[in-house]
């Protein structure tokens, strides 16, 4: 599944989860490089999926005389395009995250400034909030949107 970070071996895009060493400084050069490479691999996978979709749609595009067949194909293409649009937005988010790494701002909560944490970043490398701030934001969102 393209959206999934983990593959069958439990690694993320071919990367084993980062193992912190006791007393290791948070977001040191080694950690930043780990997440940079993880994000670049994820972006590369998404871009390959875009290429596959374009090729698939070109190869499969047919003008079916039967309206039901044509409608089925259009629905399939529509679903693929919606998925690719979500992935396009994710690629933008990955690019923003790579910028944070380059500017030494990666790994810290946008809201309160504390460390997001290695485990959370392994689960969601594009996270910009710590668990507590994200939880509060989700509660507020549910309260306002009902």
N, CA and C atoms as a LAMMPS dump frame, in Angstrom:
ITEM: TIMESTEP
0
ITEM: NUMBER OF ATOMS
438
ITEM: BOX BOUNDS ff ff ff
-5.0000000000000000e+02 5.0000000000000000e+02
-5.0000000000000000e+02 5.0000000000000000e+02
-5.0000000000000000e+02 5.0000000000000000e+02
ITEM: ATOMS id mol type element x y z
1 1 1 N 0.849 -1.182 0
2 1 2 C 0 0 0
3 1 3 C 0.89 1.239 0
4 2 1 N 0.721 2.171 -0.92
5 2 2 C 1.608 3.303 -1.042
6 2 3 C 1.615 4.235 0.167
7 3 1 N 0.481 4.416 0.854
8 3 2 C 0.419 5.336 1.97
9 3 3 C 1.111 4.763 3.201
10 4 1 N 1.288 3.476 3.228
11 4 2 C 1.812 2.82 4.412
12 4 3 C 3.301 3.07 4.566
13 5 1 N 3.704 3.401 5.781
14 5 2 C 5.119 3.6 6.045
15 5 3 C 5.842 2.293 6.243
16 6 1 N 5.192 1.331 6.857
17 6 2 C 5.874 0.086 7.194
18 6 3 C 5.657 -0.959 6.111
19 7 1 N 6.709 -1.722 5.839
20 7 2 C 6.533 -2.853 4.936
21 7 3 C 6.513 -4.125 5.768
22 8 1 N 6.54 -5.268 5.127
23 8 2 C 6.386 -6.53 5.846
24 8 3 C 7.497 -6.81 6.839
25 9 1 N 8.705 -6.278 6.63
26 9 2 C 9.818 -6.57 7.526
27 9 3 C 9.8 -5.684 8.762
28 10 1 N 8.855 -4.742 8.853
29 10 2 C 8.775 -3.865 10.004
30 10 3 C 9.656 -2.635 9.859
31 11 1 N 10.374 -2.522 8.763
32 11 2 C 11.211 -1.349 8.556
33 11 3 C 10.407 -0.293 7.808
34 12 1 N 10.872 0.933 7.878
35 12 2 C 10.21 2.043 7.217
36 12 3 C 10.954 2.345 5.935
37 13 1 N 10.336 2.116 4.796
38 13 2 C 10.939 2.399 3.498
39 13 3 C 12.346 1.815 3.4
40 14 1 N 12.524 0.644 3.986
41 14 2 C 13.826 -0.013 3.946
42 14 3 C 14.771 0.438 5.048
43 15 1 N 14.305 1.297 5.939
44 15 2 C 15.12 1.796 7.046
45 15 3 C 14.657 1.175 8.348
46 16 1 N 15.592 0.671 9.109
47 16 2 C 15.26 0.182 10.443
48 16 3 C 15.006 1.394 11.336
49 17 1 N 14.098 1.284 12.311
50 17 2 C 13.865 2.407 13.227
51 17 3 C 15.158 2.819 13.93
52 18 1 N 15.3 4.104 14.141
53 18 2 C 16.508 4.631 14.782
54 18 3 C 16.565 4.15 16.223
55 19 1 N 17.72 3.663 16.626
56 19 2 C 17.932 3.201 18.002
57 19 3 C 18.748 4.246 18.75
58 20 1 N 18.082 4.922 19.679
59 20 2 C 18.779 5.931 20.467
60 20 3 C 19.767 5.263 21.418
61 21 1 N 20.879 5.942 21.639
62 21 2 C 21.859 5.466 22.594
63 21 3 C 21.7 6.273 23.88
64 22 1 N 21.947 5.668 25.038
65 22 2 C 21.813 6.402 26.304
66 22 3 C 22.645 7.687 26.296
67 23 1 N 22.022 8.778 26.695
68 23 2 C 22.712 10.062 26.776
69 23 3 C 22.902 10.769 25.445
70 24 1 N 22.366 10.194 24.374
71 24 2 C 22.524 10.785 23.048
72 24 3 C 21.724 12.089 22.95
73 25 1 N 22.334 13.101 22.354
74 25 2 C 21.663 14.387 22.183
75 25 3 C 20.511 14.242 21.178
76 26 1 N 19.377 14.843 21.521
77 26 2 C 18.192 14.789 20.662
78 26 3 C 18.437 15.585 19.386
79 27 1 N 18.05 15.016 18.266
80 27 2 C 18.18 15.585 16.925
81 27 3 C 19.632 15.956 16.612
82 28 1 N 20.513 15.024 16.934
83 28 2 C 21.919 15.192 16.548
84 28 3 C 22.05 14.908 15.046
85 29 1 N 23.234 15.057 14.518
86 29 2 C 23.459 14.911 13.081
87 29 3 C 23.063 13.522 12.574
88 30 1 N 23.324 12.497 13.367
89 30 2 C 22.994 11.12 12.975
90 30 3 C 21.474 10.924 12.86
91 31 1 N 20.749 11.453 13.836
92 31 2 C 19.287 11.349 13.816
93 31 3 C 18.706 12.141 12.647
94 32 1 N 19.196 13.354 12.453
95 32 2 C 18.703 14.177 11.342
96 32 3 C 18.939 13.487 10.006
97 33 1 N 20.112 12.877 9.852
98 33 2 C 20.422 12.183 8.602
99 33 3 C 19.502 10.968 8.417
100 34 1 N 19.218 10.264 9.503
101 34 2 C 18.306 9.11 9.441
102 34 3 C 16.945 9.562 8.902
103 35 1 N 16.397 10.623 9.483
104 35 2 C 15.075 11.084 9.065
105 35 3 C 15.107 11.703 7.664
106 36 1 N 16.196 12.364 7.308
107 36 2 C 16.334 12.914 5.953
108 36 3 C 16.27 11.781 4.936
109 37 1 N 17.033 10.731 5.168
110 37 2 C 17.055 9.599 4.238
111 37 3 C 15.697 8.883 4.204
112 38 1 N 15.054 8.758 5.36
113 38 2 C 13.733 8.133 5.441
114 38 3 C 12.717 8.925 4.614
115 39 1 N 12.72 10.243 4.772
116 39 2 C 11.789 11.104 4.031
117 39 3 C 12.076 11.08 2.532
118 40 1 N 13.341 11.094 2.16
119 40 2 C 13.691 11.039 0.733
120 40 3 C 13.245 9.718 0.104
121 41 1 N 13.403 8.613 0.842
122 41 2 C 12.964 7.307 0.327
123 41 3 C 11.446 7.279 0.176
124 42 1 N 10.737 7.833 1.135
125 42 2 C 9.271 7.882 1.094
126 42 3 C 8.825 8.718 -0.105
127 43 1 N 9.458 9.866 -0.29
128 43 2 C 9.119 10.729 -1.426
129 43 3 C 9.384 10.014 -2.745
130 44 1 N 10.509 9.326 -2.836
131 44 2 C 10.855 8.58 -4.06
132 44 3 C 9.788 7.522 -4.36
133 45 1 N 9.335 6.807 -3.322
134 45 2 C 8.275 5.799 -3.507
135 45 3 C 6.992 6.434 -4.025
136 46 1 N 6.628 7.583 -3.47
137 46 2 C 5.411 8.271 -3.909
138 46 3 C 5.536 8.739 -5.36
139 47 1 N 6.697 9.247 -5.722
140 47 2 C 6.912 9.702 -7.092
141 47 3 C 6.858 8.532 -8.076
142 48 1 N 7.39 7.386 -7.672
143 48 2 C 7.315 6.197 -8.523
144 48 3 C 5.869 5.767 -8.715
145 49 1 N 5.07 5.898 -7.673
146 49 2 C 3.649 5.542 -7.759
147 49 3 C 2.929 6.477 -8.735
148 50 1 N 3.278 7.756 -8.725
149 50 2 C 2.699 8.718 -9.672
150 50 3 C 3.039 8.286 -11.095
151 51 1 N 4.301 7.938 -11.325
152 51 2 C 4.715 7.497 -12.662
153 51 3 C 3.945 6.25 -13.099
154 52 1 N 3.766 5.311 -12.163
155 52 2 C 3.009 4.085 -12.489
156 52 3 C 1.569 4.414 -12.86
157 53 1 N 0.973 5.356 -12.157
158 53 2 C -0.414 5.735 -12.436
159 53 3 C -0.537 6.338 -13.829
160 54 1 N 0.374 7.236 -14.167
161 54 2 C 0.333 7.865 -15.494
162 54 3 C 0.45 6.795 -16.572
163 55 1 N 1.407 5.899 -16.403
164 55 2 C 1.601 4.817 -17.379
165 55 3 C 0.359 3.941 -17.466
166 56 1 N -0.186 3.583 -16.297
167 56 2 C -1.382 2.726 -16.258
168 56 3 C -2.555 3.4 -16.973
169 57 1 N -2.759 4.679 -16.707
170 57 2 C -3.896 5.367 -17.314
171 57 3 C -3.713 5.503 -18.83
172 58 1 N -2.494 5.713 -19.266
173 58 2 C -2.245 5.78 -20.714
174 58 3 C -2.492 4.417 -21.363
175 59 1 N -1.982 3.359 -20.718
176 59 2 C -2.108 2.009 -21.271
177 59 3 C -3.55 1.506 -21.249
178 60 1 N -4.296 1.871 -20.22
179 60 2 C -5.644 1.337 -20.036
180 60 3 C -6.742 2.212 -20.634
181 61 1 N -6.395 3.425 -21.023
182 61 2 C -7.419 4.328 -21.552
183 61 3 C -8.029 3.73 -22.817
184 62 1 N -9.305 3.535 -22.761
185 62 2 C -10.021 2.967 -23.91
186 62 3 C -11.385 3.632 -23.997
187 63 1 N -11.869 3.726 -25.18
188 63 2 C -13.198 4.282 -25.381
189 63 3 C -14.17 3.117 -25.529
190 64 1 N -14.656 2.655 -24.389
191 64 2 C -15.562 1.511 -24.401
192 64 3 C -16.911 1.916 -24.988
193 65 1 N -17.435 1.097 -25.911
194 65 2 C -18.761 1.403 -26.456
195 65 3 C -19.866 1.19 -25.415
196 66 1 N -19.633 0.267 -24.483
197 66 2 C -20.636 -0.018 -23.461
198 66 3 C -20.556 1.04 -22.354
199 67 1 N -21.663 1.742 -22.087
200 67 2 C -21.643 2.797 -21.061
201 67 3 C -21.248 2.274 -19.671
202 68 1 N -21.623 1.072 -19.326
203 68 2 C -21.277 0.519 -18.012
204 68 3 C -19.767 0.293 -17.909
205 69 1 N -19.156 -0.223 -18.969
206 69 2 C -17.701 -0.418 -18.975
207 69 3 C -16.97 0.918 -18.893
208 70 1 N -17.477 1.882 -19.638
209 70 2 C -16.865 3.214 -19.632
210 70 3 C -16.991 3.844 -18.24
211 71 1 N -18.145 3.702 -17.633
212 71 2 C -18.365 4.264 -16.289
213 71 3 C -17.458 3.586 -15.259
214 72 1 N -17.281 2.281 -15.371
215 72 2 C -16.394 1.561 -14.455
216 72 3 C -14.956 2.062 -14.578
217 73 1 N -14.515 2.236 -15.825
218 73 2 C -13.151 2.719 -16.036
219 73 3 C -12.992 4.148 -15.504
220 74 1 N -13.97 4.998 -15.746
221 74 2 C -13.898 6.377 -15.266
222 74 3 C -13.867 6.412 -13.742
223 75 1 N -14.637 5.549 -13.101
224 75 2 C -14.644 5.473 -11.636
225 75 3 C -13.281 5.007 -11.119
226 76 1 N -12.703 4.021 -11.771
227 76 2 C -11.372 3.523 -11.391
228 76 3 C -10.335 4.633 -11.522
229 77 1 N -10.355 5.349 -12.637
230 77 2 C -9.405 6.44 -12.851
231 77 3 C -9.623 7.563 -11.839
232 78 1 N -10.874 7.847 -11.538
233 78 2 C -11.189 8.895 -10.573
234 78 3 C -10.627 8.552 -9.196
235 79 1 N -10.794 7.314 -8.792
236 79 2 C -10.258 6.865 -7.505
237 79 3 C -8.736 6.966 -7.486
238 80 1 N -8.104 6.541 -8.57
239 80 2 C -6.64 6.634 -8.666
240 80 3 C -6.179 8.082 -8.584
241 81 1 N -6.875 8.969 -9.262
242 81 2 C -6.485 10.377 -9.26
243 81 3 C -6.673 11.011 -7.886
244 82 1 N -7.721 10.62 -7.155
245 82 2 C -7.909 11.132 -5.795
246 82 3 C -6.781 10.66 -4.887
247 83 1 N -6.391 9.404 -5.056
248 83 2 C -5.282 8.864 -4.27
249 83 3 C -3.999 9.617 -4.593
250 84 1 N -3.737 9.847 -5.872
251 84 2 C -2.527 10.563 -6.269
252 84 3 C -2.56 11.998 -5.742
253 85 1 N -3.744 12.624 -5.691
254 85 2 C -3.847 13.982 -5.177
255 85 3 C -3.474 14.018 -3.696
256 86 1 N -3.94 13.026 -2.93
257 86 2 C -3.555 12.931 -1.52
258 86 3 C -2.044 12.764 -1.402
259 87 1 N -1.477 11.934 -2.278
260 87 2 C -0.034 11.706 -2.248
261 87 3 C 0.731 12.963 -2.666
262 88 1 N 0.182 13.74 -3.595
263 88 2 C 0.814 14.998 -3.998
264 88 3 C 0.894 15.939 -2.799
265 89 1 N -0.185 16.002 -2.022
266 89 2 C -0.185 16.836 -0.813
267 89 3 C 0.826 16.31 0.199
268 90 1 N 0.949 15.002 0.288
269 90 2 C 1.919 14.397 1.196
270 90 3 C 3.347 14.719 0.747
271 91 1 N 3.597 14.714 -0.547
272 91 2 C 4.925 15.07 -1.06
273 91 3 C 5.267 16.51 -0.658
274 92 1 N 4.298 17.412 -0.738
275 92 2 C 4.522 18.796 -0.305
276 92 3 C 4.884 18.835 1.18
277 93 1 N 4.179 18.035 1.971
278 93 2 C 4.446 17.982 3.41
279 93 3 C 5.845 17.405 3.673
280 94 1 N 6.234 16.408 2.911
281 94 2 C 7.579 15.838 3.038
282 94 3 C 8.614 16.898 2.692
283 95 1 N 8.381 17.668 1.628
284 95 2 C 9.316 18.735 1.246
285 95 3 C 9.449 19.78 2.355
286 96 1 N 8.326 20.155 2.974
287 96 2 C 8.368 21.109 4.092
288 96 3 C 9.167 20.53 5.257
289 97 1 N 8.984 19.238 5.502
290 97 2 C 9.7 18.576 6.591
291 97 3 C 11.194 18.534 6.297
292 98 1 N 11.564 18.267 5.045
293 98 2 C 12.98 18.286 4.662
294 98 3 C 13.578 19.678 4.87
295 99 1 N 12.781 20.724 4.603
296 99 2 C 13.236 22.097 4.867
297 99 3 C 13.491 22.306 6.358
298 100 1 N 12.612 21.748 7.2
299 100 2 C 12.807 21.858 8.654
300 100 3 C 14.129 21.208 9.073
301 101 1 N 14.425 20.062 8.474
302 101 2 C 15.689 19.38 8.786
303 101 3 C 16.861 20.263 8.377
304 102 1 N 16.799 20.824 7.177
305 102 2 C 17.888 21.679 6.684
306 102 3 C 18.09 22.904 7.571
307 103 1 N 17.015 23.4 8.174
308 103 2 C 17.086 24.604 9.017
309 103 3 C 17.232 24.281 10.502
310 104 1 N 17.502 23.019 10.826
311 104 2 C 17.665 22.574 12.221
312 104 3 C 16.441 22.869 13.088
313 105 1 N 15.263 22.81 12.494
314 105 2 C 14.023 23.017 13.239
315 105 3 C 13.209 21.733 13.367
316 106 1 N 13.759 20.624 12.923
317 106 2 C 13.018 19.361 12.892
318 106 3 C 12.999 18.702 14.268
319 107 1 N 11.841 18.105 14.578
320 107 2 C 11.734 17.293 15.787
321 107 3 C 11.195 18.021 16.993
322 108 1 N 10.816 19.279 16.821
323 108 2 C 10.297 20.061 17.936
324 108 3 C 8.88 20.522 17.623
325 109 1 N 8.036 20.507 18.63
326 109 2 C 6.618 20.84 18.476
327 109 3 C 6.441 22.29 18.05
328 110 1 N 5.647 22.502 17.005
329 110 2 C 5.334 23.854 16.526
330 110 3 C 4.547 24.652 17.555
331 111 1 N 3.788 23.957 18.41
332 111 2 C 2.906 24.633 19.351
333 111 3 C 3.608 24.992 20.654
334 112 1 N 4.273 24.018 21.27
335 112 2 C 4.858 24.262 22.596
336 112 3 C 6.386 24.241 22.604
337 113 1 N 6.999 23.768 21.539
338 113 2 C 8.448 23.808 21.43
339 113 3 C 9.206 22.634 22.035
340 114 1 N 8.503 21.698 22.672
341 114 2 C 9.219 20.564 23.26
342 114 3 C 9.554 19.523 22.196
343 115 1 N 10.378 18.556 22.573
344 115 2 C 10.754 17.478 21.656
345 115 3 C 9.531 16.649 21.288
346 116 1 N 9.38 16.371 20.005
347 116 2 C 8.287 15.513 19.543
348 116 3 C 8.58 14.069 19.931
349 117 1 N 9.825 13.675 19.838
350 117 2 C 10.228 12.327 20.234
351 117 3 C 10.523 11.436 19.041
352 118 1 N 11.574 10.651 19.188
353 118 2 C 12.031 9.77 18.108
354 118 3 C 10.947 8.767 17.721
355 119 1 N 10.305 8.131 18.697
356 119 2 C 9.298 7.095 18.387
357 119 3 C 8.14 7.688 17.598
358 120 1 N 7.668 8.868 17.989
359 120 2 C 6.561 9.504 17.251
360 120 3 C 7.013 9.856 15.837
361 121 1 N 8.221 10.351 15.685
362 121 2 C 8.718 10.705 14.363
363 121 3 C 8.943 9.469 13.498
364 122 1 N 9.283 8.354 14.108
365 122 2 C 9.387 7.103 13.339
366 122 3 C 8.015 6.71 12.808
367 123 1 N 6.99 6.892 13.632
368 123 2 C 5.627 6.534 13.216
369 123 3 C 5.076 7.527 12.195
370 124 1 N 5.4 8.805 12.373
371 124 2 C 4.919 9.859 11.468
372 124 3 C 6.046 10.873 11.289
373 125 1 N 6.922 10.628 10.311
374 125 2 C 8.091 11.499 10.122
375 125 3 C 7.762 12.959 9.82
376 126 1 N 6.543 13.232 9.376
377 126 2 C 6.155 14.605 9.057
378 126 3 C 5.433 15.296 10.213
379 127 1 N 5.411 14.675 11.392
380 127 2 C 4.72 15.254 12.549
381 127 3 C 5.338 16.606 12.907
382 128 1 N 4.473 17.567 13.225
383 128 2 C 4.942 18.896 13.624
384 128 3 C 4.496 19.256 15.035
385 129 1 N 3.764 18.332 15.67
386 129 2 C 3.313 18.578 17.038
387 129 3 C 3.607 17.356 17.902
388 130 1 N 3.851 17.622 19.196
389 130 2 C 4.005 16.527 20.139
390 130 3 C 2.632 15.864 20.33
391 131 1 N 2.623 14.717 20.958
392 131 2 C 1.373 13.97 21.141
393 131 3 C 0.347 14.793 21.913
394 132 1 N 0.781 15.48 22.973
395 132 2 C -0.164 16.243 23.795
396 132 3 C -0.813 17.383 23.009
397 133 1 N -0.013 18.151 22.282
398 133 2 C -0.57 19.272 21.511
399 133 3 C -1.464 18.776 20.374
400 134 1 N -1.078 17.675 19.74
401 134 2 C -1.896 17.113 18.664
402 134 3 C -3.229 16.63 19.221
403 135 1 N -3.19 15.989 20.381
404 135 2 C -4.419 15.506 21.016
405 135 3 C -5.348 16.672 21.339
406 136 1 N -4.795 17.742 21.92
407 136 2 C -5.606 18.922 22.231
408 136 3 C -6.198 19.546 20.969
409 137 1 N -5.4 19.626 19.908
410 137 2 C -5.89 20.194 18.647
411 137 3 C -7.039 19.364 18.09
412 138 1 N -6.931 18.032 18.186
413 138 2 C -7.995 17.158 17.688
414 138 3 C -9.262 17.303 18.526
415 139 1 N -9.117 17.449 19.842
416 139 2 C -10.282 17.646 20.712
417 139 3 C -10.976 18.962 20.36
418 140 1 N -10.2 20.025 20.198
419 140 2 C -10.772 21.327 19.836
420 140 3 C -11.475 21.246 18.484
421 141 1 N -10.866 20.549 17.539
422 141 2 C -11.47 20.412 16.207
423 141 3 C -12.814 19.679 16.301
424 142 1 N -12.858 18.607 17.094
425 142 2 C -14.116 17.858 17.257
426 142 3 C -15.183 18.724 17.909
427 143 1 N -14.78 19.57 18.836
428 143 2 C -15.744 20.433 19.519
429 143 3 C -16.309 21.497 18.594
430 144 1 N -15.492 22.001 17.668
431 144 2 C -15.968 23.062 16.788
432 144 3 C -16.691 22.526 15.557
433 145 1 N -16.33 21.305 15.117
434 145 2 C -16.972 20.778 13.926
435 145 3 C -18.085 19.798 14.258
436 146 1 N -18.178 19.433 15.513
437 146 2 C -19.263 18.567 15.962
438 146 3 C -19.129 17.202 15.479
